[in-house]
Amino acid sequence: MLGADFAYIGSAFIATKEANAVERYKEMIASSAAEDIVYSNLFTGVHGNYLKPSIAAAGMDPDNLPTSDASAMNFGTDASGERAKPKAWKEIWGSGQGIGSIDQVLPAAELVARFKKEYAEAVDPAL
């Protein structure tokens, strides 16, 4: 209706009962908003969106993250056998900007039904 060819939806499906994500991650998505997202390349060398509360839980200041040099990325351990920083997706959780519309963890079928209803209402507001 607005000229879009497709939609990419990920974060909403992370916050479903069936998703293979830890419960804390699901709840963090449901309780966060767009302002809780940090755009950083620190964790993988490539810029991505990460949840501020997960960065803070890892003992880092989400508002003062250093930048990373992608050519120096090391996904293993340092010389002491330890990782220098928390691991993306395991300890630092990603999310999209649309998380403000996610307010609970629910079954995927309910989420799909909600999307279907919202689409139908957008196409025909009389519904």
Stockholm file with secondary structure:
# STOCKHOLM 1.0

chainA/1-127         MLGADFAYIGSAFIATKEANAVERYKEMIASSAAEDIVYSNLFTGVHGNYLKPSIAAAGMDPDNLPTSDASAMNFGTDASGERAKPKAWKEIWGSGQGIGSIDQVLPAAELVARFKKEYAEAVDPAL
#=GR chainA/1-127 SS CCSCSCCCCCHHHHTBTTSSSCHHHHHHHHHCCGGGEEEESTTTSSCEEEEHHHHHHTTCCTTSCCCCCGGGCCSSCCTTSSCSSCCBTTTBCBCCGGGGGCCSCBCHHHHHHHHHHHHHHHHCTTC
#=GC SS_cons         CCSCSCCCCCHHHHTBTTSSSCHHHHHHHHHCCGGGEEEESTTTSSCEEEEHHHHHHTTCCTTSCCCCCGGGCCSSCCTTSSCSSCCBTTTBCBCCGGGGGCCSCBCHHHHHHHHHHHHHHHHCTTC
//
